[in-house]
């Protein structure tokens, strides 16, 4: 036994697992770092509720599939940021306020490859296979039309937005992010948040191209901790779930319109009007965030009695992200809004960027 082995109390064979199973020593973090032009192994899954109207937190009501996934970030641009108050209420303690940093990367182009039953395919091809499997007597042309009508193919080709946020954000971290963003030409857009007093900061690139993003972390939410059973899990789950939701909305609209045509002579004006309202609502929901990497979720409000009420409205889901790197004047700048971050970049305070007066056009 060597002196080092004696010093650390390591016996022969104790570390054999390193060579037998190297993956056992890999990080088990739920966070994936996506980097431009580099293929990265990421989480991949798809889950749904057996009964959409049932308890979203009931394990017996859930079906989930997991599969190997690789993502290559091709390009991304940071175009918007927000900061809002978040009130934390815990039994036996006074309400305290923390900060939630939010942002938008748009457009984001990614190559997403999934492995299903040993076969590697692009995510858009998996979507096509799902339609073929669950459709009745659909021709290849009809399948293509369904996908094209959803704009999903153009989303993969031209890029889609990705909404992100970091709960309990560090004030020093988000102040640095605001400084970098404003200096790059972003303008104050707090007026767009009128009616929601929790937001106290909002900047947008408006007609300017956003800052190029060369890497960003992508986290995962635990839906079991959500009262509504919602939250971002991974890219395949968000894209597939959202696509099927849009198809369902459009199908519901088509079915209702057909019913109106078939019963126009026998239904009263009140009945026709009610059906028309449902059809219009379904069509309107299909147009709410139809293509988005982080997905969309139906708005659910909680009543005073603790019951969940669904609204005919879909909101963008925010993927967890607290660290990303952008290009400023051909130099990389690390942004980190994690609270008490152990990875705070050295340039978080010292990075110097030109100050731009964003109150003057064209900014």
Secondary structure by P-SEA (a helix, b strand, c coil): ccaaaaaaccccccccccccccccccccccbbbbbccbbbbbbbbbbbbccccccccccccbbbbbbbbbbbbcbbbbcbbbbbbbbbbbccccbbbbbbbbbbcccbbbbbbbbcccccccaaaaaaaaaaaacccccaaaaaaaaaaaaaaaaaacbbbbbcccccccaaaaaaaaaaaaaaccccccccccccccccbbbbccccccccccbbbbbcccccccccccccccaaaaaaaaaaaaaaaaaaaaaaaaaaaaccccccaaaaaaaaaaaaaaaaaaacccccccccccbbbbcccbbbbbccbbbbbbccccccccccccbbbbbbccccccccccccccbbbbbbccccccc
